[in-house]
Amino acid sequence: MTEELQALLADAAHSGWAEESSKRLAAAIEERIVAELPGRLRAALGHDEAAQMARVVAWERCHRLAEKLPVGRVTWGYLANMVRWRLADVVRQEARRRQRYPLLEFVPESVEPSMLAELGPLLDRIGVRLENAGLRVGEVRRRLVVAAEGPGFSKHAITSRLRAIGVPRDQAEGLAWLLHNGPIRTSALSRLAAGQPPDGVFADPVVRQWIDQAAGRSPRTSYRSRRFGRPPGASWHDGLGLGLAHAA
């Protein structure tokens, strides 16, 4: 049975990424990540290309995680989701490119889509805002790791996982809204992944309301208020400080 990811990362980090510990981690990635890639991703990207991309993304993410391991346990499911979301972004990018009218390809876009961006830094951007709203760095990391863990990425599933580790319901729902698209509003995470400027995303009153709610800074709002995006009555301070993105 493959070793726990947390133990392999700790061993690799403590050994300075020595050959033996690196080989053990690489073999585990091959078994738990590459071999388990969904067939639809292999079909869209090609078997060899999908496998190689999965190796690169997983190894890159492991290095990032090993720099400063989160307080909570890092699981293979979390890493698998990081890899699958990254590869799915590549598939969507290619689909968009093929649908674009050939004669218009030379026209520069006002905002270059960053669909190839790694999901981790996007979560870190949200983490910075939560930290600025009053959550401790360790708690921000713990909640984001649990929220991104799978399977199940519906708003209900994310909220349930957060509630299971003791996060108050209103705060859990606020974070779920930041990560999961609603029936009307697109999540902050999806907007960042689509290449929208972070300043514009986080200036949206609805996103600021979700940040406040996730950090426990605002009174609990009704479902109708969250769904249709009425701006919160409380004021908002949007200054950037040293956040999760700098500590990851």
DRENLOLO-464762 format. One record per residue: x, y, z of N, C-alpha, C, CB in turn. Coordinates in steps of 0.2 Angstrom, whole numbers, padded with zeros to 4 digits, always signed. Glycine has a CB too. Layout:
BEGIN
XYZXYZXYZXYZ/...
***
This chain:
BEGIN
+0004-0006+0000+0000+0000+0000+0004+0006+0000-0005+0000+0006/+0003+0011-0004+0007+0017-0005+0007+0021+0002+0004+0022-0010/+0012+0024+0003+0013+0028+0010+0009+0034+0009+0020+0030+0011/+0007+0037+0015+0003+0043+0015+0007+0049+0012+0001+0045+0023/+0004+0053+0009+0007+0059+0005+0011+0063+0010+0002+0063+0001/+0008+0064+0016+0010+0069+0021+0017+0066+0023+0006+0069+0027/+0018+0060+0025+0024+0057+0027+0030+0057+0021+0023+0049+0029/+0028+0056+0015+0032+0056+0010+0035+0063+0009+0029+0054+0003/+0031+0068+0009+0033+0075+0009+0037+0077+0014+0027+0080+0008/+0036+0075+0020+0040+0077+0026+0047+0074+0025+0037+0075+0033/+0047+0067+0023+0053+0064+0022+0058+0067+0017+0052+0057+0020/+0054+0069+0011+0058+0072+0006+0061+0079+0008+0054+0073+0000/+0057+0083+0011+0059+0090+0014+0065+0089+0019+0053+0093+0017/+0064+0084+0023+0069+0084+0029+0076+0081+0026+0067+0079+0034/+0076+0077+0020+0082+0074+0017+0085+0079+0012+0080+0068+0014/+0082+0085+0011+0084+0089+0006+0083+0086-0001+0091+0090+0007/+0077+0083-0002+0076+0080-0008+0081+0075-0011+0074+0085-0014/+0083+0071-0006+0088+0066-0008+0086+0061-0013+0091+0062-0001/+0090+0057-0016+0088+0053-0021+0083+0047-0019+0094+0049-0024/+0084+0044-0013+0080+0039-0011+0073+0041-0009+0083+0035-0005/+0072+0047-0006+0066+0049-0004+0062+0052-0010+0066+0055+0002/+0066+0055-0015+0063+0058-0021+0060+0052-0025+0068+0062-0025/+0064+0046-0025+0061+0041-0029+0055+0038-0026+0067+0035-0030/+0055+0037-0020+0049+0035-0016+0043+0039-0018+0050+0034-0009/+0044+0046-0018+0038+0050-0019+0036+0050-0026+0040+0057-0017/+0041+0049-0031+0039+0049-0038+0036+0042-0040+0046+0049-0042/+0038+0037-0036+0034+0030-0038+0027+0031-0035+0038+0025-0034/+0026+0034-0029+0019+0035-0027+0015+0039-0031+0020+0038-0019/+0018+0045-0034+0014+0049-0038+0012+0045-0045+0018+0055-0041/+0016+0041-0047+0015+0036-0053+0009+0032-0051+0021+0032-0055/+0009+0029-0045+0003+0024-0043-0003+0028-0042+0006+0020-0038/-0003+0033-0038-0009+0036-0035-0012+0042-0039-0007+0039-0028/-0007+0045-0043-0010+0051-0048-0010+0049-0055-0005+0057-0046/-0004+0047-0058-0004+0046-0065-0008+0040-0067+0003+0044-0067/-0008+0034-0063-0012+0028-0065-0019+0029-0064-0010+0022-0061/-0021+0034-0060-0028+0035-0059-0031+0041-0063-0029+0036-0051/-0028+0044-0068-0031+0049-0072-0037+0047-0075-0025+0052-0077/-0042+0051-0075-0048+0050-0079-0047+0049-0086-0054+0055-0078/-0051+0044-0089-0051+0042-0096-0052+0048-0100-0055+0037-0098/-0056+0053-0098-0058+0058-0103-0052+0063-0103-0064+0062-0100/-0048+0064-0098-0042+0068-0099-0037+0065-0103-0039+0069-0092/-0036+0058-0103-0031+0055-0107-0034+0055-0114-0031+0047-0105/-0040+0054-0116-0043+0055-0122-0042+0062-0125-0050+0053-0122/-0043+0067-0121-0043+0074-0124-0036+0076-0125-0046+0078-0119/-0031+0074-0121-0024+0076-0122-0019+0071-0125-0021+0078-0115/-0022+0065-0125-0017+0059-0127-0014+0056-0121-0011+0062-0132/-0014+0049-0122-0012+0045-0116-0005+0048-0113-0011+0038-0118/+0000+0048-0117+0007+0050-0115+0007+0057-0113+0012+0049-0121/+0004+0062-0116+0004+0069-0115+0001+0070-0108+0001+0073-0120/-0005+0067-0107-0008+0068-0101-0004+0065-0095-0015+0064-0101/-0001+0059-0096+0003+0056-0090+0009+0061-0089+0005+0049-0092/+0012+0063-0094+0018+0067-0092+0016+0074-0089+0022+0069-0099/+0011+0077-0091+0008+0083-0088+0006+0082-0081+0002+0086-0092/+0003+0076-0079+0001+0074-0073+0007+0074-0068-0003+0068-0072/+0013+0071-0071+0019+0070-0067+0022+0077-0065+0024+0066-0071/+0022+0081-0070+0025+0088-0069+0021+0092-0064+0026+0091-0076/+0015+0092-0065+0010+0096-0060+0011+0093-0053+0003+0096-0063/+0010+0087-0053+0010+0084-0046+0017+0085-0042+0009+0076-0046/+0023+0084-0046+0029+0085-0043+0030+0093-0041+0035+0083-0048/+0028+0097-0045+0028+0104-0044+0024+0106-0038+0025+0109-0050/+0018+0103-0037+0014+0105-0031+0017+0102-0025+0007+0102-0032/+0020+0096-0026+0023+0093-0020+0029+0097-0017+0026+0086-0022/+0033+0100-0022+0038+0104-0019+0035+0111-0016+0042+0107-0025/+0030+0113-0018+0027+0119-0015+0024+0117-0008+0021+0122-0019/+0021+0111-0008+0018+0109-0001+0024+0108+0004+0014+0103-0002/+0029+0105+0001+0035+0103+0006+0038+0109+0009+0040+0098+0002/+0038+0115+0005+0041+0121+0008+0039+0122+0015+0041+0126+0003/+0032+0122+0016+0029+0123+0022+0023+0119+0023+0028+0131+0023/+0023+0113+0026+0017+0109+0026+0012+0112+0030+0019+0102+0029/+0006+0112+0027+0000+0114+0031-0001+0111+0038-0007+0113+0027/-0004+0114+0042-0006+0111+0049-0010+0104+0048-0009+0116+0054/-0015+0105+0044-0019+0099+0043-0016+0094+0038-0026+0101+0040/-0018+0088+0038-0015+0082+0034-0017+0083+0027-0018+0075+0036/-0011+0083+0023-0012+0083+0015-0013+0076+0013-0005+0087+0012/-0018+0075+0009-0020+0068+0006-0018+0068-0001-0027+0067+0008/-0019+0061-0003-0018+0060-0010-0024+0063-0014-0017+0052-0012/-0030+0063-0011-0036+0065-0015-0035+0073-0016-0042+0064-0010/-0032+0076-0011-0031+0084-0013-0026+0085-0019-0028+0087-0006/-0020+0081-0019-0016+0082-0024-0019+0079-0031-0009+0077-0023/-0023+0074-0031-0026+0072-0037-0030+0077-0040-0030+0065-0036/-0034+0080-0035-0039+0086-0038-0035+0092-0041-0043+0088-0032/-0029+0093-0038-0025+0099-0040-0023+0097-0048-0019+0100-0036/-0021+0091-0048-0018+0089-0055-0024+0088-0060-0015+0082-0054/-0030+0085-0058-0035+0085-0063-0038+0092-0065-0041+0081-0060/-0038+0096-0060-0041+0103-0062-0036+0106-0067-0042+0107-0056/-0030+0106-0066-0025+0109-0070-0025+0106-0077-0017+0108-0067/-0026+0099-0078-0026+0096-0084-0033+0098-0088-0026+0089-0084/-0038+0099-0084-0045+0101-0087-0044+0108-0089-0050+0100-0081/-0041+0112-0086-0040+0119-0088-0036+0119-0095-0036+0123-0083/-0031+0114-0096-0028+0114-0102-0032+0112-0108-0022+0109-0102/-0037+0107-0106-0042+0105-0111-0046+0110-0113-0046+0099-0108/-0049+0114-0108-0053+0120-0110-0050+0125-0114-0056+0123-0103/-0043+0126-0112-0039+0131-0116-0039+0129-0123-0032+0132-0113/-0037+0123-0125-0037+0121-0131-0043+0121-0135-0034+0113-0131/-0049+0119-0132-0055+0120-0135-0057+0127-0137-0061+0117-0130/-0055+0132-0133-0057+0139-0134-0052+0141-0140-0055+0143-0128/-0046+0139-0140-0042+0140-0146-0044+0138-0153-0035+0138-0145/-0047+0132-0153-0049+0129-0159-0056+0132-0161-0050+0121-0158/-0060+0135-0157-0066+0138-0158-0065+0145-0161-0071+0138-0152/-0060+0148-0160-0058+0155-0161-0058+0155-0169-0052+0157-0158/-0061+0160-0172-0060+0161-0179-0053+0163-0181-0065+0167-0181/-0050+0159-0186-0043+0160-0188-0041+0167-0189-0042+0155-0194/-0045+0171-0193-0043+0177-0195-0043+0182-0189-0047+0180-0200/-0045+0180-0184-0046+0185-0178-0040+0183-0173-0052+0185-0175/-0036+0178-0174-0031+0176-0169-0026+0181-0168-0028+0169-0171/-0025+0185-0173-0020+0190-0172-0022+0196-0167-0017+0193-0178/-0028+0197-0166-0031+0202-0162-0029+0201-0155-0039+0203-0163/-0026+0206-0152-0024+0205-0144-0030+0206-0140-0019+0210-0142/-0030+0201-0135-0036+0202-0130-0034+0206-0124-0037+0195-0127/-0039+0210-0122-0038+0215-0117-0035+0211-0110-0044+0219-0115/-0038+0205-0109-0035+0202-0103-0034+0195-0105-0041+0201-0097/-0027+0193-0105-0025+0186-0107-0028+0181-0103-0018+0186-0108/-0032+0176-0105-0034+0171-0101-0029+0167-0098-0039+0166-0105/-0029+0166-0091-0023+0162-0088-0026+0155-0086-0021+0166-0082/-0029+0151-0091-0032+0145-0089-0027+0140-0087-0036+0142-0095/-0020+0141-0089-0015+0137-0088-0012+0138-0081-0009+0137-0093/-0015+0143-0077-0012+0145-0071-0014+0139-0066-0015+0151-0068/-0009+0138-0062-0010+0132-0057-0015+0135-0052-0003+0131-0053/-0019+0130-0050-0025+0131-0045-0022+0134-0038-0029+0125-0044/-0017+0131-0036-0014+0133-0029-0013+0140-0028-0007+0129-0028/-0010+0144-0033-0009+0151-0032-0016+0155-0032-0005+0154-0037/-0021+0152-0036-0027+0155-0036-0031+0155-0029-0032+0152-0041/-0030+0149-0026-0032+0148-0019-0029+0152-0014-0032+0140-0017/-0022+0153-0015-0018+0157-0011-0020+0164-0011-0011+0157-0013/-0023+0167-0017-0025+0174-0018-0031+0175-0013-0027+0175-0025/-0036+0170-0013-0042+0170-0009-0039+0169-0002-0046+0164-0011/-0034+0165+0000-0032+0165+0006-0029+0171+0009-0027+0159+0007/-0026+0175+0005-0023+0182+0007-0029+0186+0009-0019+0185+0001/-0034+0186+0006-0040+0190+0008-0043+0188+0014-0045+0190+0002/-0044+0181+0015-0046+0179+0021-0042+0181+0027-0047+0171+0021/-0035+0180+0026-0031+0182+0031-0032+0190+0033-0024+0181+0029/-0032+0194+0028-0033+0201+0029-0040+0202+0032-0033+0205+0022/-0044+0198+0032-0051+0199+0035-0051+0196+0042-0056+0195+0031/-0045+0194+0044-0045+0192+0051-0043+0185+0053-0051+0194+0055/-0043+0180+0048-0042+0173+0050-0034+0172+0050-0045+0168+0044/-0032+0168+0055-0025+0166+0056-0023+0162+0050-0024+0162+0062/-0016+0163+0048-0014+0159+0042-0015+0152+0043-0006+0161+0042/-0013+0149+0049-0014+0142+0049-0022+0140+0048-0012+0140+0056/-0026+0144+0051-0033+0142+0050-0035+0143+0042-0038+0146+0054/-0033+0148+0039-0034+0149+0032-0032+0143+0028-0031+0155+0029/-0026+0140+0029-0023+0134+0026-0027+0128+0027-0016+0133+0028/-0029+0127+0034-0033+0121+0036-0040+0121+0032-0034+0121+0043/-0043+0127+0032-0049+0127+0028-0049+0126+0021-0053+0134+0030/-0044+0129+0018-0043+0129+0010-0042+0121+0009-0038+0133+0008/-0037+0118+0012-0036+0111+0011-0042+0107+0012-0030+0109+0016/-0046+0108+0017-0052+0104+0018-0057+0105+0012-0055+0105+0025/-0058+0111+0011-0063+0113+0005-0061+0110-0001-0063+0121+0005/-0054+0110-0003-0052+0107-0009-0052+0100-0010-0045+0110-0011/-0052+0097-0004-0052+0089-0004-0058+0086-0007-0051+0087+0004/-0058+0081-0010-0064+0078-0013-0065+0071-0011-0063+0078-0021/-0069+0067-0014-0073+0069-0020-0079+0073-0017-0075+0063-0024/-0082+0076-0022-0088+0080-0021-0086+0088-0020-0091+0078-0015/-0088+0092-0026-0086+0099-0026-0093+0103-0026-0082+0100-0031/-0098+0100-0024-0104+0105-0024-0104+0109-0018-0111+0100-0024/-0108+0115-0018-0108+0119-0012-0109+0115-0006-0113+0125-0013/-0114+0111-0006-0116+0107+0000-0110+0102+0002-0122+0102-0002/-0106+0099-0003-0101+0095-0001-0095+0099+0003-0098+0091-0007/-0094+0105+0000-0088+0109+0003-0090+0111+0010-0087+0115-0002/-0097+0113+0010-0099+0116+0017-0099+0110+0022-0106+0119+0016/-0101+0104+0020-0101+0099+0025-0094+0097+0027-0104+0092+0021/-0089+0097+0023-0082+0095+0025-0080+0100+0030-0078+0095+0019/-0081+0107+0028-0079+0112+0033-0083+0112+0040-0080+0119+0030/-0089+0110+0040-0093+0109+0046-0090+0104+0050-0100+0108+0044/-0088+0098+0046-0085+0092+0050-0079+0094+0054-0084+0087+0045/-0075+0099+0052-0069+0101+0056-0070+0107+0061-0063+0103+0051/-0077+0108+0062-0078+0113+0067-0079+0121+0064-0073+0113+0072/-0080+0122+0058-0081+0128+0055-0088+0130+0056-0078+0129+0048/-0090+0136+0059-0097+0138+0059-0100+0138+0052-0097+0145+0062/-0107+0136+0052-0110+0135+0046-0110+0142+0042-0118+0134+0048/-0111+0148+0044-0111+0153+0040-0104+0155+0037-0113+0160+0044/-0099+0153+0041-0092+0154+0038-0091+0149+0033-0087+0154+0044/-0093+0143+0034-0092+0137+0029-0096+0139+0023-0094+0130+0032/-0102+0141+0023-0105+0143+0017-0102+0149+0013-0113+0145+0019/-0099+0154+0017-0096+0159+0014-0090+0157+0010-0094+0164+0019/-0086+0152+0012-0080+0150+0009-0083+0145+0003-0076+0145+0013/-0088+0142+0004-0091+0137-0002-0093+0142-0008-0096+0133+0001/-0096+0148-0006-0098+0152-0011-0092+0155-0015-0102+0158-0009/-0086+0156-0012-0080+0159-0015-0077+0154-0020-0075+0160-0009/-0078+0147-0018-0075+0142-0022-0080+0138-0027-0072+0137-0018/-0086+0139-0026-0091+0135-0030-0096+0140-0034-0094+0130-0026/-0097+0139-0040-0102+0143-0044-0109+0142-0041-0101+0142-0051/-0112+0148-0040-0119+0147-0038-0124+0147-0045-0121+0153-0034/-0131+0147-0044-0135+0147-0049-0135+0154-0053-0142+0146-0047/-0133+0159-0050-0132+0165-0054-0125+0168-0054-0137+0170-0051/-0122+0168-0048-0115+0171-0047-0110+0166-0049-0115+0174-0040/-0105+0168-0052-0099+0164-0053-0094+0165-0047-0095+0166-0060/-0091+0160-0045-0087+0160-0039-0081+0164-0041-0085+0153-0037/-0078+0166-0035-0071+0170-0036-0066+0166-0039-0069+0173-0029/-0066+0159-0037-0061+0155-0039-0061+0154-0047-0061+0148-0036/-0067+0153-0049-0068+0152-0057-0067+0159-0060-0076+0150-0058/-0068+0164-0058-0067+0171-0061-0059+0172-0061-0070+0177-0057/-0055+0170-0056-0048+0171-0056-0045+0166-0061-0045+0169-0049/-0048+0160-0061-0045+0155-0066-0047+0156-0073-0049+0148-0065/-0052+0160-0074-0054+0163-0081-0049+0169-0083-0061+0164-0082/-0045+0171-0079-0041+0176-0081-0043+0183-0079-0039+0176-0088/-0048+0184-0075-0051+0191-0073-0046+0194-0068-0058+0190-0070/-0044+0200-0069-0039+0203-0064-0042+0203-0057-0039+0211-0066/-0037+0201-0053-0039+0200-0046-0042+0206-0042-0033+0197-0042/-0039+0212-0044-0042+0218-0041-0049+0219-0042-0038+0224-0043/-0051+0217-0049-0058+0218-0051-0062+0212-0047-0059+0217-0058/-0060+0206-0047-0064+0201-0044-0065+0203-0036-0060+0194-0044/-0060+0205-0033-0061+0206-0025-0064+0213-0024-0054+0205-0022/-0065+0217-0029-0068+0223-0028-0076+0222-0028-0066+0228-0033/-0078+0217-0031-0085+0215-0032-0088+0215-0025-0086+0208-0036/-0093+0219-0024-0096+0219-0017-0099+0212-0015-0102+0223-0017/-0101+0208-0019-0103+0201-0018-0097+0197-0015-0107+0198-0023/-0092+0197-0019-0086+0193-0017-0083+0196-0010-0080+0194-0022/-0084+0202-0009-0082+0205-0003-0086+0203+0003-0081+0213-0003/-0093+0202+0001-0097+0199+0006-0096+0192+0008-0105+0200+0004/-0094+0188+0003-0092+0181+0004-0086+0181+0009-0091+0177-0002/-0081+0185+0007-0075+0185+0011-0076+0187+0018-0070+0190+0008/-0080+0192+0019-0082+0194+0026-0085+0188+0030-0086+0200+0026/-0090+0185+0026-0094+0180+0029-0089+0174+0031-0100+0177+0025/-0085+0172+0026-0080+0166+0027-0076+0167+0033-0076+0165+0021/-0074+0174+0034-0069+0175+0040-0073+0177+0046-0065+0181+0038/-0079+0177+0046-0083+0178+0052-0084+0185+0054-0080+0174+0058/-0083+0190+0049-0083+0197+0050-0090+0200+0050-0078+0200+0046/-0095+0197+0046-0101+0200+0045-0106+0195+0048-0102+0201+0038/-0112+0198+0050-0118+0194+0053-0120+0190+0047-0123+0199+0055/-0123+0184+0049-0126+0179+0045-0131+0182+0040-0128+0173+0049/-0130+0181+0034-0135+0184+0029-0140+0178+0027-0132+0187+0023/-0145+0180+0024-0150+0175+0022-0148+0172+0015-0157+0178+0021/-0151+0167+0013-0149+0163+0007-0151+0168+0001-0153+0156+0006/-0156+0171+0001-0158+0175-0004-0153+0181-0005-0165+0178-0003/-0151+0184+0000-0146+0189+0000-0140+0187-0003-0145+0192+0007/-0137+0181-0001-0131+0178-0004-0132+0176-0012-0129+0172+0000/-0138+0173-0013-0139+0171-0020-0139+0177-0025-0145+0167-0020/-0143+0182-0023-0144+0187-0028-0139+0193-0027-0151+0190-0027/-0134+0192-0022-0128+0196-0022-0130+0203-0019-0125+0197-0028/-0134+0204-0015-0135+0211-0012-0129+0213-0008-0141+0212-0007/-0126+0218-0009-0120+0220-0005-0121+0221+0002-0117+0227-0008/-0116+0219+0006-0116+0219+0013-0117+0226+0016-0111+0215+0017/-0119+0227+0022-0120+0234+0024-0113+0236+0028-0125+0235+0029/-0109+0231+0030-0103+0233+0033-0098+0236+0028-0100+0227+0037/-0093+0240+0031-0088+0243+0027-0083+0237+0026-0085+0249+0030/-0078+0239+0021-0073+0234+0019-0066+0237+0018-0075+0230+0013/-0062+0234+0021-0055+0236+0020-0051+0231+0016-0051+0237+0027/-0048+0234+0010-0046+0229+0005-0038+0229+0004-0049+0231-0001/-0035+0232+0010-0027+0232+0009-0024+0225+0009-0025+0236+0015/-0019+0225+0005-0015+0218+0005-0010+0218+0010-0013+0217-0002/-0009+0213+0013-0003+0212+0018+0000+0206+0016-0006+0212+0025/+0005+0204+0021+0008+0197+0020+0003+0192+0021+0014+0197+0024/+0002+0188+0015-0003+0183+0016-0001+0176+0014-0009+0185+0011/-0006+0172+0013-0004+0165+0011+0000+0164+0005-0011+0161+0011/-0001+0168+0000+0003+0167-0006+0010+0168-0005+0000+0172-0011/+0012+0173+0000+0019+0174+0002+0022+0168+0006+0020+0180+0005/+0018+0165+0009+0020+0160+0014+0020+0153+0011+0017+0160+0021/+0016+0152+0006+0015+0145+0003+0022+0142+0001+0010+0145-0003/
***
